[in-house]
Amino acid sequence: MKIAAILESKGDFVATVAPDATVNALLASLAEHEIGAVVVSSDGVVISGIASERDVARALVTHGAAALDAPVSSIMTAVICTCEPSSPVEELMVQMTENRVRHVPVLDEGRMVGIVSIGDIVKARIDHLEDERKSLLSYITS
């Protein structure tokens, strides 16, 4: 299975936030879209990083409530993994595990076309295994 199949079912929406937006604005965006991370980008095209709930939690522990007024660029994860629509899901699973990341932007010829989370990967794998189970059951009983 390819990443493109996941994007087909979940869509290509990618929430972004500007690097100079406050952490408070980041939290509002996460709540509004009911997601766990956003891509940090000043123009919606060039990726500066990813900011997640985990980044906010760490900033709050380190800086207290003052972290809420800090720019997103001060808490984001700057080094990010990316993949392409043609990337196999299995390869991305390995990349996410080795790099300990939960969200990966999908780039097609350098243009952001979506984002996949570890939850999207798990759902795709479960769906695939369920389809295989049904096929095997059908084969056995026919």
C-alpha positions in Angstrom: 0.0 0.0 0.0 1.2 3.5 -0.8 0.8 6.7 1.1 -1.4 8.1 -1.8 -4.1 5.5 -0.8 -4.2 7.0 2.8 -4.5 10.5 1.4 -7.3 9.4 -0.8 -9.4 8.3 2.1 -8.4 11.1 4.6 -8.0 14.0 2.3 -5.2 16.5 1.6 -5.9 19.1 4.2 -2.8 20.3 6.0 -3.2 22.8 8.9 -0.4 25.3 9.0 0.7 28.0 11.4 3.2 30.8 10.8 6.5 30.6 12.7 5.8 34.0 14.4 2.3 33.0 15.6 2.1 32.5 19.4 1.9 29.2 21.0 -1.6 30.2 22.2 -2.6 30.7 18.5 -1.1 27.2 17.8 -3.3 25.7 20.5 -6.4 27.4 19.1 -5.6 25.9 15.7 -5.1 22.4 17.1 -8.4 22.7 18.9 -10.3 24.1 16.0 -9.2 21.3 13.6 -9.2 18.6 16.3 -5.6 17.5 15.5 -2.4 16.9 17.3 0.1 18.8 15.2 0.4 21.5 12.5 3.0 22.2 9.9 4.9 25.4 10.6 5.1 27.5 7.4 5.2 31.2 6.7 3.6 30.7 3.2 1.9 27.3 3.4 4.5 25.9 0.9 7.9 25.9 2.5 8.0 23.8 5.7 9.9 25.3 8.7 8.9 22.6 11.1 6.1 20.8 12.9 4.5 21.9 16.2 2.6 19.4 18.2 0.9 19.1 21.5 4.0 17.3 22.8 6.1 20.4 21.9 3.7 22.6 23.8 3.7 20.4 26.8 7.5 20.4 26.9 7.6 24.2 26.6 5.1 24.6 29.4 7.3 22.4 31.7 10.4 24.4 30.8 9.0 27.9 30.6 5.7 27.8 32.4 2.8 29.9 31.3 5.1 32.4 29.5 5.5 29.7 26.8 2.0 30.5 25.6 3.1 34.0 24.4 6.3 32.7 22.7 6.5 32.3 19.0 5.8 28.8 17.6 9.3 28.8 16.1 10.7 28.7 19.6 9.0 25.4 20.4 8.6 23.6 17.0 10.5 20.6 15.9 12.7 21.9 13.1 14.1 18.7 11.7 11.3 16.8 10.1 10.7 13.7 8.1 8.8 13.8 4.8 7.6 11.2 2.4 6.0 11.1 -1.1 2.6 9.8 -2.2 4.4 6.9 -3.9 6.2 5.9 -0.6 5.2 2.5 0.7 3.3 2.6 4.0 5.8 0.0 5.4 8.8 2.3 4.7 7.0 5.2 6.5 6.3 3.0 9.5 10.0 2.3 9.8 10.9 5.9 9.3 8.4 7.1 11.9 9.6 4.5 14.4 13.3 5.2 13.9 12.9 8.9 14.1 10.3 8.8 16.8 7.9 11.1 14.9 4.1 10.9 14.8 3.3 13.3 11.9 4.9 13.3 8.4 4.2 15.8 5.7 3.7 14.3 2.2 5.5 16.1 -0.6 5.0 15.7 -4.3 7.8 17.3 -6.3 8.5 19.5 -3.3 4.9 20.7 -2.9 3.0 19.8 0.3 0.0 17.6 -0.7 -1.0 16.2 2.7 0.1 14.9 6.0 -0.1 11.5 7.6 -0.1 10.6 11.3 0.8 7.4 13.1 -3.0 7.0 13.6 -3.5 7.2 9.9 -0.9 4.5 9.4 -2.3 2.2 12.0 -5.9 2.6 10.6 -4.6 1.8 7.1 -2.8 -1.3 8.3 -5.9 -2.5 10.3 -8.1 -2.0 7.3 -5.7 -3.9 5.1 -5.4 -6.8 7.5 -9.2 -6.9 7.8 -9.5 -7.1 4.0 -7.0 -9.9 3.9 -8.9 -11.7 6.7 -12.2 -11.4 4.8 -10.6 -12.7 1.6 -9.0 -15.7 3.3 -12.3 -16.5 5.1 -14.2 -16.3 1.8 -11.6 -18.5 0.1 -11.8 -21.1 2.9 -15.6 -21.2 3.1 -16.2 -21.3 -0.7 
